[in-house]
Amino acid sequence: MTPRRGDRRTSDPVRSGRGRETNLRRRPASREQRTTVLIATNGESTERDYFNGLKQEPWVRPRLVVVAERGSPVNVVRGAARRRERDDFDEAWAVCDVDDFATEPAAREAVDSDVKLAWSNPCFEVWLLLHYESCTRFVENAKRARDLLRAHDPDWDKTALDFAKFRDRIEDARRRAEGLDPAPEGNPSTSVGQIIDMLR
Protein backbone atom coordinates (compact mmCIF):
# COMPACT_ATOMS: atom_id res chain seq x y z
CA MET A 1 0.00 0.00 0.00
CA THR A 2 1.33 3.44 -0.88
CA PRO A 3 1.60 5.67 2.20
CA ARG A 4 -0.41 8.88 2.18
CA ARG A 5 1.45 12.18 2.18
CA GLY A 6 0.70 12.81 5.87
CA ASP A 7 2.10 9.40 6.87
CA ARG A 8 5.67 10.27 6.00
CA ARG A 9 8.06 9.93 8.96
CA THR A 10 10.84 12.41 9.60
CA SER A 11 13.31 9.52 9.78
CA ASP A 12 12.88 8.87 6.05
CA PRO A 13 15.62 10.28 3.82
CA VAL A 14 14.88 13.69 2.33
CA ARG A 15 16.56 14.94 -0.80
CA SER A 16 18.41 18.22 -0.29
CA GLY A 17 18.65 21.02 -2.83
CA ARG A 18 21.90 19.60 -4.16
CA GLY A 19 20.48 16.13 -4.71
CA ARG A 20 22.02 14.50 -1.63
CA GLU A 21 19.82 12.50 0.71
CA THR A 22 19.73 13.72 4.30
CA ASN A 23 18.08 12.26 7.38
CA LEU A 24 16.05 14.64 9.54
CA ARG A 25 16.21 12.44 12.63
CA ARG A 26 18.44 13.99 15.28
CA ARG A 27 21.61 12.02 15.78
CA PRO A 28 22.43 11.02 19.35
CA ALA A 29 25.41 12.76 20.92
CA SER A 30 28.58 10.86 20.20
CA ARG A 31 29.99 11.46 23.68
CA GLU A 32 28.25 11.78 27.02
CA GLN A 33 28.59 15.24 28.54
CA ARG A 34 31.07 15.05 31.43
CA THR A 35 30.78 17.04 34.62
CA THR A 36 33.62 19.56 34.98
CA VAL A 37 35.25 19.92 38.37
CA LEU A 38 37.80 22.51 39.46
CA ILE A 39 40.33 21.60 42.13
CA ALA A 40 42.23 24.57 43.55
CA THR A 41 45.10 23.89 45.92
CA ASN A 42 47.36 26.04 48.07
CA GLY A 43 50.29 23.81 47.24
CA GLU A 44 52.13 24.38 43.99
CA SER A 45 53.77 20.98 43.46
CA THR A 46 52.68 18.03 45.59
CA GLU A 47 48.91 18.48 45.41
CA ARG A 48 48.95 19.56 41.78
CA ASP A 49 51.05 16.54 40.74
CA TYR A 50 48.79 14.17 42.68
CA PHE A 51 45.53 15.42 41.20
CA ASN A 52 46.97 15.73 37.70
CA GLY A 53 47.95 12.07 37.99
CA LEU A 54 44.56 11.17 39.41
CA LYS A 55 42.63 12.73 36.55
CA GLN A 56 44.25 10.29 34.10
CA GLU A 57 42.75 7.28 35.90
CA PRO A 58 40.09 5.49 33.81
CA TRP A 59 37.61 5.30 36.71
CA VAL A 60 37.53 9.08 37.19
CA ARG A 61 34.21 10.24 35.69
CA PRO A 62 34.35 14.07 35.77
CA ARG A 63 36.77 16.19 33.78
CA LEU A 64 39.21 17.68 36.30
CA VAL A 65 41.04 20.98 36.05
CA VAL A 66 43.75 21.50 38.67
CA VAL A 67 45.07 24.95 39.57
CA ALA A 68 47.27 26.43 42.29
CA GLU A 69 46.15 29.46 44.27
CA ARG A 70 48.69 31.27 46.42
CA GLY A 71 48.04 32.41 49.96
CA SER A 72 45.79 31.46 52.83
CA PRO A 73 42.90 28.97 52.68
CA VAL A 74 40.51 31.93 52.35
CA ASN A 75 42.42 33.04 49.24
CA VAL A 76 42.22 29.52 47.81
CA VAL A 77 38.45 29.40 48.34
CA ARG A 78 37.99 32.83 46.77
CA GLY A 79 40.18 31.89 43.82
CA ALA A 80 38.20 28.69 43.29
CA ALA A 81 34.90 30.60 43.39
CA ARG A 82 36.18 33.20 40.94
CA ARG A 83 37.41 30.58 38.45
CA ARG A 84 34.22 28.55 38.74
CA GLU A 85 32.09 31.55 37.84
CA ARG A 86 34.38 32.66 35.04
CA ASP A 87 34.83 29.26 33.42
CA ASP A 88 31.45 27.74 34.33
CA PHE A 89 32.63 24.67 36.26
CA ASP A 90 29.92 22.39 37.62
CA GLU A 91 31.71 22.05 40.95
CA ALA A 92 34.69 23.63 42.69
CA TRP A 93 36.89 22.31 45.48
CA ALA A 94 39.52 24.04 47.58
CA VAL A 95 42.21 21.67 48.87
CA CYS A 96 43.92 23.32 51.82
CA ASP A 97 46.52 22.61 54.49
CA VAL A 98 45.58 23.69 57.99
CA ASP A 99 49.21 24.48 58.92
CA ASP A 100 48.91 27.43 61.30
CA PHE A 101 45.71 28.88 59.82
CA ALA A 102 42.37 29.18 61.58
CA THR A 103 39.86 27.05 59.69
CA GLU A 104 36.66 28.99 60.43
CA PRO A 105 37.20 31.97 58.05
CA ALA A 106 37.78 29.69 55.05
CA ALA A 107 34.87 27.45 56.06
CA ARG A 108 32.51 30.46 56.15
CA GLU A 109 33.84 31.72 52.81
CA ALA A 110 33.33 28.27 51.28
CA VAL A 111 29.69 28.13 52.40
CA ASP A 112 29.02 31.65 51.12
CA SER A 113 30.59 30.96 47.72
CA ASP A 114 29.39 27.35 47.28
CA VAL A 115 32.92 25.90 47.19
CA LYS A 116 33.63 22.53 48.79
CA LEU A 117 36.59 22.32 51.17
CA ALA A 118 38.99 19.42 51.62
CA TRP A 119 41.26 20.06 54.61
CA SER A 120 44.37 18.20 55.69
CA ASN A 121 45.90 18.77 59.12
CA PRO A 122 48.67 19.65 59.29
CA CYS A 123 49.22 19.18 55.54
CA PHE A 124 48.38 17.24 52.38
CA GLU A 125 51.17 14.77 53.11
CA VAL A 126 48.89 13.22 55.75
CA TRP A 127 46.64 12.07 52.90
CA LEU A 128 49.67 10.66 51.08
CA LEU A 129 50.88 8.91 54.23
CA LEU A 130 47.52 7.14 54.51
CA HIS A 131 48.33 5.35 51.26
CA TYR A 132 50.96 3.45 53.28
CA GLU A 133 49.75 3.27 56.88
CA SER A 134 47.01 4.12 59.35
CA CYS A 135 48.37 7.37 60.71
CA THR A 136 46.71 8.11 64.04
CA ARG A 137 49.50 9.75 66.03
CA PHE A 138 49.89 13.51 66.30
CA VAL A 139 51.87 15.00 63.39
CA GLU A 140 53.64 18.14 64.56
CA ASN A 141 54.11 19.85 61.22
CA ALA A 142 54.66 19.37 57.49
CA LYS A 143 58.31 18.44 57.98
CA ARG A 144 57.33 15.62 60.33
CA ALA A 145 54.73 14.36 57.84
CA ARG A 146 57.36 14.29 55.10
CA ASP A 147 59.77 12.40 57.34
CA LEU A 148 57.07 9.79 57.96
CA LEU A 149 56.53 9.50 54.21
CA ARG A 150 60.23 8.95 53.62
CA ALA A 151 60.10 5.96 55.96
CA HIS A 152 58.03 4.29 53.21
CA ASP A 153 59.63 6.01 50.23
CA PRO A 154 63.23 7.14 50.83
CA ASP A 155 63.20 8.95 47.47
CA TRP A 156 60.18 11.09 48.38
CA ASP A 157 60.50 14.60 46.96
CA LYS A 158 57.70 17.11 47.47
CA THR A 159 58.63 18.91 44.24
CA ALA A 160 58.41 15.78 42.06
CA LEU A 161 55.60 13.48 43.19
CA ASP A 162 55.48 10.15 41.36
CA PHE A 163 51.76 9.36 41.19
CA ALA A 164 52.44 5.77 40.13
CA LYS A 165 53.60 5.03 43.70
CA PHE A 166 50.16 5.97 45.04
CA ARG A 167 47.83 4.76 42.27
CA ASP A 168 47.15 1.28 43.62
CA ARG A 169 46.78 2.46 47.23
CA ILE A 170 44.08 5.11 46.83
CA GLU A 171 41.27 2.96 48.23
CA ASP A 172 43.46 2.10 51.25
CA ALA A 173 44.01 5.81 51.89
CA ARG A 174 40.30 6.59 51.55
CA ARG A 175 39.35 3.83 53.99
CA ARG A 176 41.99 4.87 56.53
CA ALA A 177 40.96 8.52 56.30
CA GLU A 178 37.44 7.53 57.38
CA GLY A 179 38.90 6.42 60.71
CA LEU A 180 40.37 9.84 61.50
CA ASP A 181 38.71 12.80 63.20
CA PRO A 182 36.60 14.38 60.42
CA ALA A 183 37.01 17.90 61.83
CA PRO A 184 39.87 19.93 60.32
CA GLU A 185 41.03 20.76 63.86
CA GLY A 186 41.79 17.08 64.41
CA ASN A 187 45.42 16.07 64.04
CA PRO A 188 46.00 14.12 61.94
CA SER A 189 42.96 14.59 59.74
CA THR A 190 42.10 14.86 56.06
CA SER A 191 38.90 15.04 54.03
CA VAL A 192 40.55 14.47 50.65
CA GLY A 193 38.78 11.11 50.57
CA GLN A 194 35.57 13.02 49.86
CA ILE A 195 37.07 14.07 46.53
CA ILE A 196 37.78 10.43 45.70
CA ASP A 197 34.14 9.58 46.44
CA MET A 198 32.98 12.44 44.21
CA LEU A 199 35.13 11.29 41.28
CA ARG A 200 33.53 7.85 41.03
N, C-alpha and C positions, 0 to 999 in steps of 0.2 A: 504494500500500500504506500502511495506517495504521501509524505507528511505535508500537512497544510503549512502555509507560510508562518502562522503564529506558533507552530510546534518546534521551530528551530531552536536548538540549544546553543548557548554562547560558547560551549566547548568545541563546537564544530569549527573546522578551519574556515577562515574568511579570506577572500582574495583582496590584497592591498592594491593601491593605485598603481603599483609597479608590477603587478602580476604575481607577486610572491604570496604564498599562503601564510597567514598568521593565525595564532590561536588566542582567543580573547580570554581564556581562563587564566586567572592569576596564578603565577608560578609560586610554589612555596619557597620561603627563604632558604637559601642554601646553607646558612649557618645560624645556629641558635644565638640570639642576642645574649652576650655575657654581661653579668653585673660588673661594674668597674669600682674598684676599691682603692682608696689612697691610704698609704701607710707613711706617716711622717714620724721621723725619729729625731732625738736630740743627740744621737751619736753619728759620727760621719763615716765610720768604717765598719765596725763590727756588726751593728744592727743592719746597716744597708746591705752588706755582703750576705748576711743570713737571709734576709727577706728576698733579695734578688735571686739567691739560689733556690729558695722555697717556691718562688713563682714559676719555676721551670718544671716543677713536679707534675706528673700527669693527672694526679688526683685533685689538684687545685682547680676549683671551678671558676671563681671570678678572675677577671683580668686585674692584676696588681700593678700599681705604680708606686715606687718607693722613692721618697725624697728625704733630705736632711734639712732640719730647721735648727738654726743656732739659738742658743740662749736657754732660758728657764723653761720648765714644763708649760707655764702659761703661754710663753712665746710659741712653743711647739703646737699647742692646741689652736692658738689664733692663726698660725700659719696654715695648719690643716684646714681650718674653716674657710680661710680665704681662698685656698687652692680648690677646695671642693666647690665653692660657689662659682669661681671663675671657669673651671674646667668641667663642671657638671658631673662630678663623681656621684655614684649611688650611695656610697658610704665612705666615711673618713675615720681613721684611727690615729691617735697620737701615742707613740711608744716612748715612754719616759723612764729615766732613772730617778729614784727618789734622792739619792746622794744626800745632800744637806738641805734640800728644799722642803718647804711645807707643802703638803699635798692638797690642802683644802682650796687654795685659790685656783689651781688648775682644774680641780674637780668641778668647781662652780662654773668656770669658764666653759668646760666641756659640756655641761648640761645646757647652759645658755645657747651654745652654738651648735648643739646636736653633733658633737664629735665624741667618739668612743675612746676611752682611755685604757691603755694597758701599762700598768706600773710594774717595775721590778725594784726591789729593795734589797741591797743598796744599789744594784746595777743590773744591766741586761745579762751579764755573765752568770748570774744566778740561774737564769733560764737555760743557758748553755750547760752549766754544771749538772742540771737535772737530766740531761741526756746520758750522763754517766752514773749518777748516784742519787740517792735520796738525801738531799741536803736539808738538814733540820737544825743544825747548830748556827748560832749567831755568826754573821759575816760582818766583820768590822767595817770594811770599806771595799772599794773596787779593786785595790791592789791585792787584798786578801782573797777575793773571789778569783782573780786571775791566777794567783798562786795555787789555789785548789784545782783550777782547771789544768794547770801544768802538771799536776800529779797524775792526770790521766793522759795528757798530751804534752810531752816535754817540748814539742816544737810550737806550742800555741803562740800566736802573734796576733794581737788585737787589730793590727793594721792590715792583716792578710788572712781573713778567715777562710778556711777550706770547708765549704758546705758539705762536701762528700763525707766528711767525718761525722756529721750529725744526721745525715739523711735517714738512715735506718733506725735511728733512736728517737725520732720525734714523738711517737706514741708513748714511749717510756717517759719522756720529759713531761708530756701532757698529763699522764696519769699521776706522776709524782707531784706535779704542781698542785693537783687537786687536794693533796694532803697537807698543804701549807696554809698558813693563815691567809685568808682571802683579802684582808685589809692591807692597803699599801703601807700602813705603819708597821705591819708585822715584819720581822727580820729573822730569816730570809722569807721573801714572798715574791710572787710574780703572777700576773694575770695574762701573760702572753699566750697561754693555752687557749684562752677565749678566741684569739685570732685563728688558731688552728681549727677550732670547732667551726668558726664562721666560713673557713675556706672550703669545707667539705660539701 
